[in-house]
Amino acid sequence: MNRKKALLAAGLLAGAAALTGCTPNTTPVSTPTPGTAQEMTAQPQTTADAQATMEAGGEETPGPLSLRVDGETLDVGAVMEGDKLLLPLEETASALGWKVEREEQAEETLVRKSVQMDKDDSRISVTWVDSDNTAREITWQKDGLLIPVDTELTTIGETVYVPAAFFETAMRVRLQTDAQEVNVLTPEPQQTPPNDAQNDAQNE
């Protein structure tokens, strides 16, 4: 009788082990339900770019600087590209009183673009070739003469940016900059030196 009870107990123990996934003298192991398994595999992953941003202190790319021309704030700002200050070509020239016209001519896989700026008796022209969203063959002239500034041009959306030195050289403007704002000031009018007749009249 005792032997039958022992066999019955052993059979019950084996059955329980089969149901729970355990063997005698082992610790039960929990099997995750399908919902739990999905939660475990659906954890958010950090991209390489996000990780690099976090390691850099979480700083975002700085936005455009506020741009003012003779005290008037423009809708389009200036931008910094490395250590170089860039100003929007057409918007800045227009605010300085220049008449601005843009032309485009498509040629197969490229587009020839130009911006003409006129004021009084002066004309400034900027021309370039847009190929695969890259500006090539950039030239700029004032009254038929090359403007002695490095020819660099960047397009952001529909806005064309050129170095601030372009405006300083071609339009004789003055720049005042700080960490958040750029002021473009037209040159102060220069007094015309008196001619000989005026000097004689003053000496009489």
C-alpha positions, 0 to 999 in steps of 0.5 A, a space after each residue: 500500500 505504501 508503495 502504491 502511494 509512493 508511485 502515485 505521489 511520484 506520478 503527480 509530481 511528474 505531471 506537475 513538473 510537465 505543466 509548469 516547465 520545472 523539474 524537481 529541485 529547480 526554480 520555476 521559470 516564468 514564460 512571458 505572455 505575448 503582450 509582455 514579450 511585445 512590450 519588451 521588444 518595443 522599447 524606443 531605440 536611440 539613433 546615432 544622430 540623436 546619440 551624437 546630439 545628446 553627447 554634444 550636450 543636446 544643443 540644436 543647430 542655431 537658427 538664423 540671426 535677426 537681420 536689420 537694414 537701416 533699422 528695418 527688420 527683414 522677414 529673412 534672417 542672416 545665417 552663420 556658415 562655419 565662421 562666415 556670415 551670410 546675408 540674403 542677397 535679394 532681400 538685403 539688396 532690395 531693403 538697401 534701395 536696389 531694384 532686384 530682378 531674377 532670371 532663370 534659364 533651364 538647359 537640360 540637367 542644369 539651370 542658369 540663374 542670375 540676379 540683377 540689381 540696379 540703383 542710380 547709375 550702377 548695376 550689380 549682377 550675380 550669375 551662377 549655374 545650379 546643377 544637382 542643387 549645387 551652385 557652380 560657375 559663380 560670378 559677380 560684377 559691378 558696372 562690368 568689373 569683377 567684385 574682389 570677394 570670394 565667390 561663394 553662394 548658398 541657397 536655402 529653400 528659395 533664398 540665395 545667401 552670399 557672404 556679407 563681404 559682398 555687400 561691404 565691397 559692392 554696396 559700401 555698407 557697414 555691418 554691426 553684429 552681435 550674438 543675435 542680430 546683424 545690422 546693415 547700415 548704408 554708407 554715410 554720404 560723403 561731402 564733395 570737396 570744394 572745387 577751385 572756384 569755391 575755394 577762391 570765393 571763400 578766400 575773397 
